[in-house]
């Protein structure tokens, strides 16, 4: 039986700065699709456990085949529900780190350096303009931790007027629930709700 991810090719752009590892973007493209421009944008927290496919581990500054994670599977399920061909994932932070607590520490550590880890930072306008596609729906799904509020506000300012799908946390206008909550039923609910929202955009 085919898994959802078997219908897609996943590629990413990885880079390093100082002792840190980053991913600038991730493309999720339906196999055999000739689409060149994303029909869906997704903004999440950070690349998490995303990594280059075996044999490409040391290839940097190029788009390479990438191993998807369970969170990206959620995006693919939404894409299948709506017959979408091409989603691009950008993150509040490019920092590759699987543990949230460590991520926040690293972000704090590089705050006053010349490492600009967020594509939504004013200093990376050129990157943002080249990668963010205007006029297509945007899924916002970076989680609800208050430590992300500054980055989240920066992202929402950058994408102002975009058609947004996301499950907002009550009382927290900058917080959108993550696609992969720990509860399995909530994971299914997230896919259903986002699919429903996108149908109306």
Helices and strands as residue ranges (DSSP letters): G 4-7, E 8-17, E 20-30, E 40-44, E 51-52, E 63-67, H 70-82, E 86-91, H 100-109, G 122-124, H 125-131, E 138-140, G 146-148, H 149-158, E 164-165, E 168-169, E 172-176, H 184-200
